[in-house]
């Protein structure tokens, strides 16, 4: 059915082969076998390895400069020569999120130069998934899909539903049935068809693969995955540009499937390849929750393969027990002299609180995992205090308020009298001093 659908879309001229595009097709990451730029993600002809987009870097180098990028829109589409689209993008203002100099958090941790890349304020749905979905749905439209879908732990469902609504595409998304209420509401508001599956993410993903093969829909993280994953590269490009066209020394990012980690690295490599930034080594460290840490476990044991696990953590957005890009994330961390570590749920909540009270950034559980692992690696001497370090925050805390609702304070309820206010204020100041003393500040 899907092959017939592709043929029809070609017949009616939905797809095109504009000579202005900078990507040549798809290539297997394992064996190098090439394919046309179609909706496929596995090397079906040779080794069943994952496919990724192949580019003409000579063409990119000839048409791209720092000045041309800086003159572009304040979104991911300032980097469109590095992205796998042919025509007009679906542009909802995604990307170019703040890179915050985190001075107070740096002092707390004992670092000299720390930055927070805050995709918790990304458009339109407050997570980095807006980047990958913008690219995937643009390519889906070019390939002739009218119905789009995804398997999601929450953020991807939000993004797919929102951007599909903007583009006028029919949308049906799939989630585990036990997701946080904020993420369920954050999908339903866009009026997609939402399927809540009784099972974990890996079971949801398996079902979606069957649906994709049966119905011929465009699944952003299945048959459109090679295009979808390229959107994450923009998190690498933006950091380089926002640091004044230089690379950091060390990055810390959350690990779910491992795709984000690998694509940030690809983004760095591509800018070096075409001469937009001076070459230098960058260390890559990854963060996982102990309740779903198959990549961290493999790293600790020195393995180059992943043993799947059953997720059990509050960090649901990164709870993927069988991560597709796990082996590639392991390789990057090892080759760059980085680390992959895991933290428990209590440490994740503490990480959320630490970032909020030092930098005014409220992150979800994936970001809490990243900050907690950042703290752990610094304490273990695995991040040098002199390194320029960037921590990636991938989602907004308003989506996972359940994680911290039991540990935050309560409002002080008073009568409308100055004396009542004074007494309450004195109590609050006393409690705050005790809190700061307990953490050594």
Steps between C-alpha positions, in 0.01 A plus 500: 500500500775744597696429179186566296441822692852623422448425133178699493658800669780498245250468214308806613817699547488538878869426541771685315870484428595864515864549416527756778474239774821415682418139593550215258293226660531249783799289599527204738705592804641146517570380144480823299235376257308792348130561440281766348371769738179310573307412815714216630728460801658153476751355254260237372719396204820410686551509877190647669710780646358850562483750216608862522496794262804548273604854402712671235732693730683665210171657394426609856847651538456695176169659598522541878697739720475643848355818349233313302395308809488813717280667238248217518188468715528462878399136476640163395445601138804730506681164456276365224797413273593238761146357522327243274224706342445618145233770504344740749527384862219468750613793712347553844795696638678192635855533627762761583416456867707672773850395595518624857826575681428312823724690741314417822472130421864497391608646835287246686666215309852644491516565125642809332298508177164321481217556252144372492350440155135545588261326260236508770385825337501366145208571267229389482489232773791572735737215415779413260259269317366806317829499304481142378129513425530821296752325275313168490162649411653725236652193339178302550309764306760489222463121482124530468381386843175651623477301827787513746565321824756408765579276794568729793582529868320836499700787355504356149123452509459867598722617215356272234143597586576873510703525182264270310216730602693802369572318173144371455602134515296221654666372816475183710756457777579217742614525864535268801181522705678612820644832379496822701172692480671813367635313200167334426320834513783658300420261217120491517469879475600479132217252432691204355389140541691390811554130567599419862651152494511278806874430491841668510660704223669203336164323471342816359779529245455138390128560442578816302734311270213265417262792441754676276541190284125438483359849449785675319502801731800721556639414845753765594715264708455188287488523120590874510766453768804586282354846431353546847828436680681762293307774681703433815817617324375856535567477875866462407498779244334748734743440785793564268348821369388621844846439645639741241578238235699271726454150634458422870739267680237272649128438456254313721171384346221258593489158338176330396537331161847657469408685180525851646850424628622371165348788303651773718832336420411490129412869513839586650678283243314655207585857599866397529482315168381805304731744680245693707683430828858412592557135575550391861410197711173510695424255778150349499334380820152351525238489774250227581261415783597192701152360445568487124874508440595237240762727339654605832514136611679398181747788539576408862562138401713586196257339257440612142149354491175585678301264718135617502336583833144557623455871589413600857572868560330838535704616198246364254615715207833315489366158606589296194609154602636393161672810356553481124807725498644374827811336348581820309463708817736261680755538223486880505539522878794258494682654204467856631612423856153567638282301737149359528352497849165436669326658799202390709159665515580698816810643334293587191256702711793669676645584158174668398501704820869591469461640149185689594635666813836595349409601144122547495454216249223247573578179317320169475641172626734448202665834580513409868685184397748705297571745785530219755748314278690826436533544878603137546768515231645821645514346849673193356761716326378395154427857390792738538415832665679689222299342216238698312205271566152504346207314659202435274154551649247337271157569653294725724416420861137604462450169319604285798382687809412169670872432541557793734157577648580319826839667559433868434384738772151627566369857486484695827133584553451817703234751590523840326691654792856636514574318825398168347720565201798592723472183706469282190791675328726447803412129507569469127839671531598275788408188303691623195816562704478151646461354150804683363710396800401136448645505149813689601418836340 
